[in-house]
Amino acid sequence: MDKNTIEVNFQEAMASADELDGIANELERVLKNEYAESQAQLYASWSGANADFYRSKSTKLTEQIQDSVSRIHTAASEIRSTARWLRNAELAALAIAGRRDY
């Protein structure tokens, strides 16, 4: 493996992490804006036992989605960290191999 291949692989991993962050950000935006607005309108015009049950389920769903957003961001961060570590290890191995005489 040469230095260019190592850098290309690193850039691809970083791009994948950026894409994951973008997905998480969009999901969070929809949750906080569009979904929250829809829920507020619904809550304002619906009352009773069924509305309370729905509100409870809606709150749980919101929490689950927010947890998923957090886990996606964590995965993106771990991809970046692993990609940096792997790039550094591969560059070090390449440097060692370049110094060897056979």
Biopython code that builds the backbone (N, CA, C, O; Angstrom):
import numpy as np
from Bio.PDB.StructureBuilder import StructureBuilder

atoms = [
    (1, "MET", "N", (0.852, -1.170, 0.000)),
    (1, "MET", "CA", (0.000, 0.000, 0.000)),
    (1, "MET", "C", (0.899, 1.235, 0.000)),
    (1, "MET", "O", (1.886, 1.298, 0.733)),
    (2, "ASP", "N", (0.549, 2.200, -0.820)),
    (2, "ASP", "CA", (1.354, 3.416, -0.864)),
    (2, "ASP", "C", (0.643, 4.557, -0.120)),
    (2, "ASP", "O", (-0.502, 4.426, 0.312)),
    (3, "LYS", "N", (1.358, 5.670, 0.011)),
    (3, "LYS", "CA", (0.843, 6.803, 0.779)),
    (3, "LYS", "C", (-0.449, 7.357, 0.179)),
    (3, "LYS", "O", (-1.360, 7.735, 0.915)),
    (4, "ASN", "N", (-0.534, 7.407, -1.142)),
    (4, "ASN", "CA", (-1.747, 7.922, -1.787)),
    (4, "ASN", "C", (-2.965, 7.057, -1.473)),
    (4, "ASN", "O", (-4.049, 7.578, -1.209)),
    (5, "THR", "N", (-2.787, 5.746, -1.502)),
    (5, "THR", "CA", (-3.883, 4.830, -1.180)),
    (5, "THR", "C", (-4.326, 5.010, 0.261)),
    (5, "THR", "O", (-5.521, 5.012, 0.559)),
    (6, "ILE", "N", (-3.359, 5.160, 1.149)),
    (6, "ILE", "CA", (-3.670, 5.383, 2.563)),
    (6, "ILE", "C", (-4.493, 6.655, 2.724)),
    (6, "ILE", "O", (-5.492, 6.665, 3.444)),
    (7, "GLU", "N", (-4.080, 7.718, 2.062)),
    (7, "GLU", "CA", (-4.792, 9.001, 2.175)),
    (7, "GLU", "C", (-6.186, 8.930, 1.555)),
    (7, "GLU", "O", (-7.133, 9.508, 2.090)),
    (8, "VAL", "N", (-6.318, 8.221, 0.423)),
    (8, "VAL", "CA", (-7.632, 8.076, -0.215)),
    (8, "VAL", "C", (-8.574, 7.315, 0.715)),
    (8, "VAL", "O", (-9.721, 7.719, 0.906)),
    (9, "ASN", "N", (-8.097, 6.223, 1.290)),
    (9, "ASN", "CA", (-8.915, 5.454, 2.230)),
    (9, "ASN", "C", (-9.316, 6.305, 3.432)),
    (9, "ASN", "O", (-10.451, 6.232, 3.903)),
    (10, "PHE", "N", (-8.381, 7.110, 3.922)),
    (10, "PHE", "CA", (-8.658, 7.993, 5.050)),
    (10, "PHE", "C", (-9.737, 9.004, 4.676)),
    (10, "PHE", "O", (-10.680, 9.222, 5.437)),
    (11, "GLN", "N", (-9.599, 9.617, 3.511)),
    (11, "GLN", "CA", (-10.584, 10.612, 3.073)),
    (11, "GLN", "C", (-11.967, 9.982, 2.878)),
    (11, "GLN", "O", (-12.981, 10.609, 3.185)),
    (12, "GLU", "N", (-12.011, 8.762, 2.376)),
    (12, "GLU", "CA", (-13.293, 8.068, 2.206)),
    (12, "GLU", "C", (-13.947, 7.801, 3.556)),
    (12, "GLU", "O", (-15.159, 7.963, 3.704)),
    (13, "ALA", "N", (-13.154, 7.394, 4.534)),
    (13, "ALA", "CA", (-13.693, 7.155, 5.876)),
    (13, "ALA", "C", (-14.217, 8.453, 6.483)),
    (13, "ALA", "O", (-15.285, 8.475, 7.095)),
    (14, "MET", "N", (-13.458, 9.530, 6.307)),
    (14, "MET", "CA", (-13.896, 10.820, 6.847)),
    (14, "MET", "C", (-15.172, 11.296, 6.146)),
    (14, "MET", "O", (-16.055, 11.864, 6.788)),
    (15, "ALA", "N", (-15.272, 11.068, 4.847)),
    (15, "ALA", "CA", (-16.482, 11.448, 4.109)),
    (15, "ALA", "C", (-17.686, 10.639, 4.598)),
    (15, "ALA", "O", (-18.792, 11.167, 4.709)),
    (16, "SER", "N", (-17.464, 9.367, 4.885)),
    (16, "SER", "CA", (-18.548, 8.535, 5.420)),
    (16, "SER", "C", (-19.004, 9.049, 6.781)),
    (16, "SER", "O", (-20.200, 9.090, 7.068)),
    (17, "ALA", "N", (-18.052, 9.437, 7.610)),
    (17, "ALA", "CA", (-18.393, 9.993, 8.922)),
    (17, "ALA", "C", (-19.165, 11.300, 8.765)),
    (17, "ALA", "O", (-20.129, 11.547, 9.490)),
    (18, "ASP", "N", (-18.741, 12.131, 7.822)),
    (18, "ASP", "CA", (-19.463, 13.385, 7.561)),
    (18, "ASP", "C", (-20.892, 13.105, 7.095)),
    (18, "ASP", "O", (-21.829, 13.801, 7.483)),
    (19, "GLU", "N", (-21.042, 12.085, 6.264)),
    (19, "GLU", "CA", (-22.378, 11.727, 5.778)),
    (19, "GLU", "C", (-23.268, 11.262, 6.934)),
    (19, "GLU", "O", (-24.442, 11.627, 7.006)),
    (20, "LEU", "N", (-22.708, 10.462, 7.826)),
    (20, "LEU", "CA", (-23.472, 10.036, 9.001)),
    (20, "LEU", "C", (-23.888, 11.230, 9.851)),
    (20, "LEU", "O", (-25.033, 11.307, 10.298)),
    (21, "ASP", "N", (-22.966, 12.158, 10.075)),
    (21, "ASP", "CA", (-23.312, 13.361, 10.834)),
    (21, "ASP", "C", (-24.412, 14.151, 10.137)),
    (21, "ASP", "O", (-25.306, 14.687, 10.792)),
    (22, "GLY", "N", (-24.350, 14.225, 8.819)),
    (22, "GLY", "CA", (-25.384, 14.927, 8.063)),
    (22, "GLY", "C", (-26.751, 14.278, 8.222)),
    (22, "GLY", "O", (-27.761, 14.966, 8.373)),
    (23, "ILE", "N", (-26.778, 12.960, 8.187)),
    (23, "ILE", "CA", (-28.031, 12.231, 8.384)),
    (23, "ILE", "C", (-28.580, 12.504, 9.780)),
    (23, "ILE", "O", (-29.769, 12.778, 9.945)),
    (24, "ALA", "N", (-27.715, 12.429, 10.773)),
    (24, "ALA", "CA", (-28.144, 12.685, 12.151)),
    (24, "ALA", "C", (-28.639, 14.115, 12.316)),
    (24, "ALA", "O", (-29.649, 14.349, 12.980)),
    (25, "ASN", "N", (-27.945, 15.060, 11.723)),
    (25, "ASN", "CA", (-28.361, 16.464, 11.822)),
    (25, "ASN", "C", (-29.720, 16.691, 11.171)),
    (25, "ASN", "O", (-30.554, 17.420, 11.707)),
    (26, "GLU", "N", (-29.943, 16.072, 10.022)),
    (26, "GLU", "CA", (-31.227, 16.219, 9.334)),
    (26, "GLU", "C", (-32.351, 15.575, 10.145)),
    (26, "GLU", "O", (-33.438, 16.139, 10.265)),
    (27, "LEU", "N", (-32.089, 14.415, 10.689)),
    (27, "LEU", "CA", (-33.076, 13.735, 11.525)),
    (27, "LEU", "C", (-33.429, 14.591, 12.741)),
    (27, "LEU", "O", (-34.598, 14.714, 13.106)),
    (28, "GLU", "N", (-32.423, 15.168, 13.353)),
    (28, "GLU", "CA", (-32.655, 16.026, 14.513)),
    (28, "GLU", "C", (-33.415, 17.297, 14.121)),
    (28, "GLU", "O", (-34.281, 17.757, 14.865)),
    (29, "ARG", "N", (-33.098, 17.855, 12.971)),
    (29, "ARG", "CA", (-33.798, 19.055, 12.502)),
    (29, "ARG", "C", (-35.280, 18.762, 12.287)),
    (29, "ARG", "O", (-36.139, 19.534, 12.712)),
    (30, "VAL", "N", (-35.573, 17.648, 11.629)),
    (30, "VAL", "CA", (-36.963, 17.269, 11.387)),
    (30, "VAL", "C", (-37.682, 17.031, 12.711)),
    (30, "VAL", "O", (-38.824, 17.452, 12.891)),
    (31, "LEU", "N", (-37.014, 16.361, 13.623)),
    (31, "LEU", "CA", (-37.607, 16.076, 14.930)),
    (31, "LEU", "C", (-37.922, 17.361, 15.689)),
    (31, "LEU", "O", (-39.012, 17.505, 16.241)),
    (32, "LYS", "N", (-36.987, 18.281, 15.718)),
    (32, "LYS", "CA", (-37.151, 19.499, 16.515)),
    (32, "LYS", "C", (-38.046, 20.532, 15.852)),
    (32, "LYS", "O", (-38.642, 21.359, 16.542)),
    (33, "ASN", "N", (-38.152, 20.505, 14.549)),
    (33, "ASN", "CA", (-38.947, 21.520, 13.855)),
    (33, "ASN", "C", (-40.281, 20.952, 13.377)),
    (33, "ASN", "O", (-41.329, 21.253, 13.949)),
    (34, "GLU", "N", (-40.241, 20.145, 12.346)),
    (34, "GLU", "CA", (-41.465, 19.681, 11.706)),
    (34, "GLU", "C", (-42.298, 18.776, 12.609)),
    (34, "GLU", "O", (-43.504, 18.978, 12.751)),
    (35, "TYR", "N", (-41.661, 17.784, 13.219)),
    (35, "TYR", "CA", (-42.396, 16.856, 14.077)),
    (35, "TYR", "C", (-42.920, 17.582, 15.312)),
    (35, "TYR", "O", (-44.074, 17.396, 15.698)),
    (36, "ALA", "N", (-42.090, 18.396, 15.924)),
    (36, "ALA", "CA", (-42.511, 19.123, 17.124)),
    (36, "ALA", "C", (-43.677, 20.058, 16.815)),
    (36, "ALA", "O", (-44.612, 20.173, 17.607)),
    (37, "GLU", "N", (-43.620, 20.717, 15.676)),
    (37, "GLU", "CA", (-44.708, 21.624, 15.287)),
    (37, "GLU", "C", (-46.005, 20.852, 15.055)),
    (37, "GLU", "O", (-47.074, 21.282, 15.487)),
    (38, "SER", "N", (-45.909, 19.725, 14.380)),
    (38, "SER", "CA", (-47.094, 18.897, 14.140)),
    (38, "SER", "C", (-47.690, 18.404, 15.450)),
    (38, "SER", "O", (-48.907, 18.412, 15.635)),
    (39, "GLN", "N", (-46.822, 17.977, 16.354)),
    (39, "GLN", "CA", (-47.298, 17.492, 17.645)),
    (39, "GLN", "C", (-47.962, 18.609, 18.445)),
    (39, "GLN", "O", (-48.999, 18.389, 19.072)),
    (40, "ALA", "N", (-47.382, 19.787, 18.428)),
    (40, "ALA", "CA", (-47.958, 20.918, 19.161)),
    (40, "ALA", "C", (-49.350, 21.249, 18.628)),
    (40, "ALA", "O", (-50.265, 21.514, 19.408)),
    (41, "GLN", "N", (-49.513, 21.235, 17.320)),
    (41, "GLN", "CA", (-50.826, 21.509, 16.726)),
    (41, "GLN", "C", (-51.836, 20.429, 17.102)),
    (41, "GLN", "O", (-52.994, 20.720, 17.398)),
    (42, "LEU", "N", (-51.383, 19.190, 17.085)),
    (42, "LEU", "CA", (-52.262, 18.084, 17.444)),
    (42, "LEU", "C", (-52.677, 18.174, 18.909)),
    (42, "LEU", "O", (-53.854, 18.014, 19.231)),
    (43, "TYR", "N", (-51.722, 18.428, 19.793)),
    (43, "TYR", "CA", (-52.018, 18.517, 21.223)),
    (43, "TYR", "C", (-52.986, 19.659, 21.522)),
    (43, "TYR", "O", (-53.817, 19.558, 22.424)),
    (44, "ALA", "N", (-52.874, 20.729, 20.768)),
    (44, "ALA", "CA", (-53.732, 21.893, 20.998)),
    (44, "ALA", "C", (-55.193, 21.608, 20.650)),
    (44, "ALA", "O", (-56.097, 22.246, 21.190)),
    (45, "SER", "N", (-55.422, 20.663, 19.760)),
    (45, "SER", "CA", (-56.793, 20.427, 19.311)),
    (45, "SER", "C", (-57.358, 19.066, 19.715)),
    (45, "SER", "O", (-58.462, 18.714, 19.299)),
    (46, "TRP", "N", (-56.629, 18.303, 20.511)),
    (46, "TRP", "CA", (-57.089, 16.964, 20.871)),
    (46, "TRP", "C", (-56.894, 16.770, 22.358)),
    (46, "TRP", "O", (-55.810, 17.017, 22.887)),
    (47, "SER", "N", (-57.941, 16.328, 23.035)),
    (47, "SER", "CA", (-57.827, 16.071, 24.470)),
    (47, "SER", "C", (-58.544, 14.767, 24.797)),
    (47, "SER", "O", (-59.276, 14.217, 23.975)),
    (48, "GLY", "N", (-58.320, 14.299, 25.988)),
    (48, "GLY", "CA", (-58.953, 13.064, 26.433)),
    (48, "GLY", "C", (-57.934, 11.962, 26.653)),
    (48, "GLY", "O", (-56.728, 12.150, 26.487)),
    (49, "ALA", "N", (-58.459, 10.808, 27.032)),
    (49, "ALA", "CA", (-57.599, 9.670, 27.372)),
    (49, "ALA", "C", (-56.753, 9.225, 26.186)),
    (49, "ALA", "O", (-55.564, 8.942, 26.338)),
    (50, "ASN", "N", (-57.356, 9.164, 25.018)),
    (50, "ASN", "CA", (-56.593, 8.743, 23.837)),
    (50, "ASN", "C", (-55.498, 9.747, 23.500)),
    (50, "ASN", "O", (-54.406, 9.360, 23.084)),
    (51, "ALA", "N", (-55.783, 11.023, 23.676)),
    (51, "ALA", "CA", (-54.770, 12.053, 23.420)),
    (51, "ALA", "C", (-53.612, 11.910, 24.396)),
    (51, "ALA", "O", (-52.449, 12.039, 24.012)),
    (52, "ASP", "N", (-53.931, 11.645, 25.654)),
    (52, "ASP", "CA", (-52.872, 11.459, 26.657)),
    (52, "ASP", "C", (-52.020, 10.238, 26.333)),
    (52, "ASP", "O", (-50.796, 10.276, 26.458)),
    (53, "PHE", "N", (-52.673, 9.153, 25.914)),
    (53, "PHE", "CA", (-51.945, 7.945, 25.533)),
    (53, "PHE", "C", (-51.033, 8.231, 24.338)),
    (53, "PHE", "O", (-49.869, 7.832, 24.325)),
    (54, "TYR", "N", (-51.573, 8.924, 23.343)),
    (54, "TYR", "CA", (-50.783, 9.275, 22.163)),
    (54, "TYR", "C", (-49.611, 10.168, 22.544)),
    (54, "TYR", "O", (-48.497, 9.971, 22.060)),
    (55, "ARG", "N", (-49.853, 11.143, 23.403)),
    (55, "ARG", "CA", (-48.795, 12.063, 23.835)),
    (55, "ARG", "C", (-47.662, 11.291, 24.516)),
    (55, "ARG", "O", (-46.485, 11.576, 24.296)),
    (56, "SER", "N", (-48.029, 10.314, 25.342)),
    (56, "SER", "CA", (-47.016, 9.488, 26.011)),
    (56, "SER", "C", (-46.179, 8.714, 24.989)),
    (56, "SER", "O", (-44.953, 8.663, 25.087)),
    (57, "LYS", "N", (-46.850, 8.122, 24.020)),
    (57, "LYS", "CA", (-46.134, 7.376, 22.975)),
    (57, "LYS", "C", (-45.270, 8.309, 22.130)),
    (57, "LYS", "O", (-44.151, 7.959, 21.753)),
    (58, "SER", "N", (-45.787, 9.479, 21.840)),
    (58, "SER", "CA", (-45.045, 10.460, 21.052)),
    (58, "SER", "C", (-43.781, 10.908, 21.777)),
    (58, "SER", "O", (-42.725, 11.064, 21.165)),
    (59, "THR", "N", (-43.898, 11.111, 23.073)),
    (59, "THR", "CA", (-42.737, 11.508, 23.876)),
    (59, "THR", "C", (-41.673, 10.412, 23.862)),
    (59, "THR", "O", (-40.483, 10.695, 23.721)),
    (60, "LYS", "N", (-42.106, 9.165, 24.010)),
    (60, "LYS", "CA", (-41.158, 8.043, 23.970)),
    (60, "LYS", "C", (-40.472, 7.954, 22.607)),
    (60, "LYS", "O", (-39.268, 7.715, 22.522)),
    (61, "LEU", "N", (-41.250, 8.149, 21.548)),
    (61, "LEU", "CA", (-40.677, 8.109, 20.201)),
    (61, "LEU", "C", (-39.651, 9.221, 20.019)),
    (61, "LEU", "O", (-38.579, 8.994, 19.459)),
    (62, "THR", "N", (-39.972, 10.411, 20.485)),
    (62, "THR", "CA", (-39.038, 11.535, 20.398)),
    (62, "THR", "C", (-37.734, 11.207, 21.119)),
    (62, "THR", "O", (-36.649, 11.484, 20.606)),
    (63, "GLU", "N", (-37.842, 10.619, 22.305)),
    (63, "GLU", "CA", (-36.646, 10.241, 23.067)),
    (63, "GLU", "C", (-35.837, 9.178, 22.332)),
    (63, "GLU", "O", (-34.607, 9.237, 22.312)),
    (64, "GLN", "N", (-36.515, 8.210, 21.732)),
    (64, "GLN", "CA", (-35.817, 7.159, 20.988)),
    (64, "GLN", "C", (-35.099, 7.726, 19.768)),
    (64, "GLN", "O", (-33.969, 7.338, 19.471)),
    (65, "ILE", "N", (-35.748, 8.634, 19.073)),
    (65, "ILE", "CA", (-35.116, 9.247, 17.900)),
    (65, "ILE", "C", (-33.914, 10.073, 18.328)),
    (65, "ILE", "O", (-32.865, 10.023, 17.686)),
    (66, "GLN", "N", (-34.058, 10.835, 19.411)),
    (66, "GLN", "CA", (-32.937, 11.642, 19.897)),
    (66, "GLN", "C", (-31.771, 10.745, 20.317)),
    (66, "GLN", "O", (-30.610, 11.088, 20.095)),
    (67, "ASP", "N", (-32.082, 9.602, 20.922)),
    (67, "ASP", "CA", (-31.037, 8.642, 21.288)),
    (67, "ASP", "C", (-30.348, 8.100, 20.034)),
    (67, "ASP", "O", (-29.128, 7.934, 20.016)),
    (68, "SER", "N", (-31.126, 7.827, 18.996)),
    (68, "SER", "CA", (-30.544, 7.355, 17.733)),
    (68, "SER", "C", (-29.641, 8.410, 17.120)),
    (68, "SER", "O", (-28.570, 8.088, 16.604)),
    (69, "VAL", "N", (-30.060, 9.661, 17.170)),
    (69, "VAL", "CA", (-29.241, 10.766, 16.663)),
    (69, "VAL", "C", (-27.904, 10.790, 17.400)),
    (69, "VAL", "O", (-26.845, 10.922, 16.787)),
    (70, "SER", "N", (-27.971, 10.662, 18.708)),
    (70, "SER", "CA", (-26.745, 10.666, 19.514)),
    (70, "SER", "C", (-25.840, 9.491, 19.148)),
    (70, "SER", "O", (-24.624, 9.648, 19.034)),
    (71, "ARG", "N", (-26.438, 8.315, 18.965)),
    (71, "ARG", "CA", (-25.636, 7.142, 18.608)),
    (71, "ARG", "C", (-25.022, 7.272, 17.218)),
    (71, "ARG", "O", (-23.906, 6.806, 16.991)),
    (72, "ILE", "N", (-25.729, 7.895, 16.296)),
    (72, "ILE", "CA", (-25.176, 8.117, 14.951)),
    (72, "ILE", "C", (-23.986, 9.065, 15.026)),
    (72, "ILE", "O", (-22.958, 8.824, 14.391)),
    (73, "HIS", "N", (-24.118, 10.143, 15.798)),
    (73, "HIS", "CA", (-22.987, 11.068, 15.973)),
    (73, "HIS", "C", (-21.792, 10.351, 16.622)),
    (73, "HIS", "O", (-20.645, 10.574, 16.236)),
    (74, "THR", "N", (-22.068, 9.501, 17.597)),
    (74, "THR", "CA", (-20.993, 8.740, 18.247)),
    (74, "THR", "C", (-20.308, 7.816, 17.244)),
    (74, "THR", "O", (-19.082, 7.706, 17.237)),
    (75, "ALA", "N", (-21.088, 7.159, 16.405)),
    (75, "ALA", "CA", (-20.508, 6.273, 15.386)),
    (75, "ALA", "C", (-19.628, 7.061, 14.427)),
    (75, "ALA", "O", (-18.544, 6.606, 14.061)),
    (76, "ALA", "N", (-20.084, 8.235, 14.020)),
    (76, "ALA", "CA", (-19.285, 9.078, 13.121)),
    (76, "ALA", "C", (-17.973, 9.477, 13.785)),
    (76, "ALA", "O", (-16.918, 9.461, 13.151)),
    (77, "SER", "N", (-18.042, 9.828, 15.042)),
    (77, "SER", "CA", (-16.837, 10.205, 15.784)),
    (77, "SER", "C", (-15.869, 9.027, 15.896)),
    (77, "SER", "O", (-14.658, 9.199, 15.761)),
    (78, "GLU", "N", (-16.402, 7.844, 16.141)),
    (78, "GLU", "CA", (-15.555, 6.654, 16.247)),
    (78, "GLU", "C", (-14.923, 6.300, 14.903)),
    (78, "GLU", "O", (-13.776, 5.856, 14.854)),
    (79, "ILE", "N", (-15.658, 6.494, 13.826)),
    (79, "ILE", "CA", (-15.092, 6.265, 12.491)),
    (79, "ILE", "C", (-13.913, 7.199, 12.274)),
    (79, "ILE", "O", (-12.861, 6.775, 11.795)),
    (80, "ARG", "N", (-14.084, 8.472, 12.624)),
    (80, "ARG", "CA", (-12.987, 9.442, 12.459)),
    (80, "ARG", "C", (-11.771, 9.045, 13.298)),
    (80, "ARG", "O", (-10.638, 9.067, 12.818)),
    (81, "SER", "N", (-12.019, 8.691, 14.532)),
    (81, "SER", "CA", (-10.922, 8.315, 15.428)),
    (81, "SER", "C", (-10.188, 7.079, 14.912)),
    (81, "SER", "O", (-8.957, 7.044, 14.893)),
    (82, "THR", "N", (-10.939, 6.079, 14.499)),
    (82, "THR", "CA", (-10.331, 4.849, 13.981)),
    (82, "THR", "C", (-9.587, 5.118, 12.680)),
    (82, "THR", "O", (-8.504, 4.574, 12.459)),
    (83, "ALA", "N", (-10.158, 5.950, 11.821)),
    (83, "ALA", "CA", (-9.502, 6.281, 10.548)),
    (83, "ALA", "C", (-8.174, 6.991, 10.793)),
    (83, "ALA", "O", (-7.182, 6.701, 10.125)),
    (84, "ARG", "N", (-8.151, 7.919, 11.746)),
    (84, "ARG", "CA", (-6.895, 8.618, 12.068)),
    (84, "ARG", "C", (-5.855, 7.635, 12.604)),
    (84, "ARG", "O", (-4.695, 7.658, 12.191)),
    (85, "TRP", "N", (-6.281, 6.774, 13.526)),
    (85, "TRP", "CA", (-5.360, 5.806, 14.114)),
    (85, "TRP", "C", (-4.813, 4.882, 13.026)),
    (85, "TRP", "O", (-3.609, 4.629, 12.966)),
    (86, "LEU", "N", (-5.700, 4.382, 12.169)),
    (86, "LEU", "CA", (-5.283, 3.460, 11.114)),
    (86, "LEU", "C", (-4.358, 4.140, 10.115)),
    (86, "LEU", "O", (-3.363, 3.552, 9.691)),
    (87, "ARG", "N", (-4.680, 5.377, 9.733)),
    (87, "ARG", "CA", (-3.811, 6.111, 8.803)),
    (87, "ARG", "C", (-2.423, 6.276, 9.412)),
    (87, "ARG", "O", (-1.418, 6.031, 8.744)),
    (88, "ASN", "N", (-2.362, 6.687, 10.668)),
    (88, "ASN", "CA", (-1.063, 6.868, 11.317)),
    (88, "ASN", "C", (-0.285, 5.559, 11.401)),
    (88, "ASN", "O", (0.926, 5.538, 11.180)),
    (89, "ALA", "N", (-0.981, 4.464, 11.720)),
    (89, "ALA", "CA", (-0.317, 3.160, 11.795)),
    (89, "ALA", "C", (0.188, 2.722, 10.419)),
    (89, "ALA", "O", (1.302, 2.212, 10.301)),
    (90, "GLU", "N", (-0.623, 2.917, 9.388)),
    (90, "GLU", "CA", (-0.210, 2.527, 8.038)),
    (90, "GLU", "C", (0.946, 3.386, 7.536)),
    (90, "GLU", "O", (1.854, 2.878, 6.878)),
    (91, "LEU", "N", (0.920, 4.678, 7.838)),
    (91, "LEU", "CA", (2.034, 5.542, 7.434)),
    (91, "LEU", "C", (3.316, 5.158, 8.169)),
    (91, "LEU", "O", (4.401, 5.181, 7.587)),
    (92, "ALA", "N", (3.189, 4.806, 9.444)),
    (92, "ALA", "CA", (4.365, 4.365, 10.201)),
    (92, "ALA", "C", (4.911, 3.062, 9.621)),
    (92, "ALA", "O", (6.124, 2.908, 9.477)),
    (93, "ALA", "N", (4.025, 2.127, 9.291)),
    (93, "ALA", "CA", (4.460, 0.859, 8.700)),
    (93, "ALA", "C", (5.113, 1.092, 7.341)),
    (93, "ALA", "O", (6.102, 0.443, 7.001)),
    (94, "LEU", "N", (4.560, 2.015, 6.574)),
    (94, "LEU", "CA", (5.131, 2.349, 5.271)),
    (94, "LEU", "C", (6.529, 2.951, 5.431)),
    (94, "LEU", "O", (7.435, 2.641, 4.658)),
    (95, "ALA", "N", (6.696, 3.804, 6.426)),
    (95, "ALA", "CA", (8.007, 4.412, 6.678)),
    (95, "ALA", "C", (9.022, 3.355, 7.100)),
    (95, "ALA", "O", (10.171, 3.384, 6.659)),
    (96, "ILE", "N", (8.605, 2.432, 7.945)),
    (96, "ILE", "CA", (9.501, 1.349, 8.381)),
    (96, "ILE", "C", (9.884, 0.480, 7.190)),
    (96, "ILE", "O", (11.052, 0.131, 7.017)),
    (97, "ALA", "N", (8.903, 0.136, 6.375)),
    (97, "ALA", "CA", (9.178, -0.700, 5.201)),
    (97, "ALA", "C", (10.113, 0.014, 4.230)),
    (97, "ALA", "O", (10.935, -0.631, 3.577)),
    (98, "GLY", "N", (9.998, 1.330, 4.128)),
    (98, "GLY", "CA", (10.856, 2.097, 3.229)),
    (98, "GLY", "C", (12.299, 2.153, 3.685)),
    (98, "GLY", "O", (13.198, 2.365, 2.872)),
    (99, "ARG", "N", (12.532, 1.968, 4.967)),
    (99, "ARG", "CA", (13.898, 2.008, 5.504)),
    (99, "ARG", "C", (14.588, 0.650, 5.459)),
    (99, "ARG", "O", (15.795, 0.563, 5.682)),
    (100, "ARG", "N", (13.850, -0.391, 5.177)),
    (100, "ARG", "CA", (14.431, -1.737, 5.197)),
    (100, "ARG", "C", (15.223, -2.014, 3.925)),
    (100, "ARG", "O", (14.876, -1.566, 2.833)),
    (101, "ASP", "N", (16.290, -2.763, 4.108)),
    (101, "ASP", "CA", (17.081, -3.268, 2.982)),
    (101, "ASP", "C", (16.908, -4.778, 2.920)),
    (101, "ASP", "O", (17.089, -5.477, 3.917)),
    (102, "TYR", "N", (16.559, -5.267, 1.754)),
    (102, "TYR", "CA", (16.406, -6.719, 1.594)),
    (102, "TYR", "C", (17.399, -7.224, 0.608)),
    (102, "TYR", "O", (17.437, -8.423, 0.330)),
]
sb = StructureBuilder()
sb.init_structure("model")
sb.init_model(0)
sb.init_chain("A")
sb.init_seg("    ")
for serial, (resi, resn, name, xyz) in enumerate(atoms, 1):
    if name == "N":
        sb.init_residue(resn, " ", resi, " ")
    sb.init_atom(name, np.array(xyz, "f"), 0.0, 1.0, " ", f" {name:<3s}", serial, name[0])
structure = sb.get_structure()
